[in-house]
Amino acid sequence: LLVRSVSCTGAAFCMTVGGSFSSAVWNGLSWKEKRGMTTGTDGGANVSCATSDFCVDVPAEAPYTLMWDGRSWRDQPMSTSVPRTSPGSLAFNEVSCGSTSFCAATVNKSLPWLWKGRLWQGSELVGQGYAVDVSCSSKDFCAVADTGGTARTWNGRSWSSAIFVGNASPDAEPQVSCSRGDTCMLVDEADAYLYAPDHA
């Protein structure tokens, strides 16, 4: 298994995804490979798990997602996971799930689309750059980082205006990770930035 992404919900469960239509589950003692990613892709690219029975995988630059139900993967093709009214060619990039009924995924490097248990719903483009990473700690809090040195947060209802983070290079691809308590750490090619509600 060529591992490309991993997500853990605790010491007794992790999911990895990779090439050759493969994934593997950690049960606290050992890894067990899972097959079944049978869509037209060479495998998973980014995975996020809210529980051991709920994971979402976004294959590289694909217009659909894959969902894990605790036993197997199932396809979510464009006709059901993306509203039919969406224009143009769509491709998922990064994904983060805050609960079993809420995920956010960057699509075409725009502000994350939201999954609320049924369909992916789109949003407007990020202000200064391209959205390159997203992290959700719950259904009521996420953060997205972009290439323009800004970030935005989700409060359960809407996205914030752009928050200036630092003078990131236009070519930088910052990564963000948020924990319970709505605290996030964003890192780029040179620096790390802490976001906390009391200091935002």
Disulfide bonds with the S-S distance in Angstrom:
Cys8-Cys14 2.01
Cys49-Cys55 2.03
Cys97-Cys103 2.08
Cys136-Cys142 2.06
Cys178-Cys184 2.08
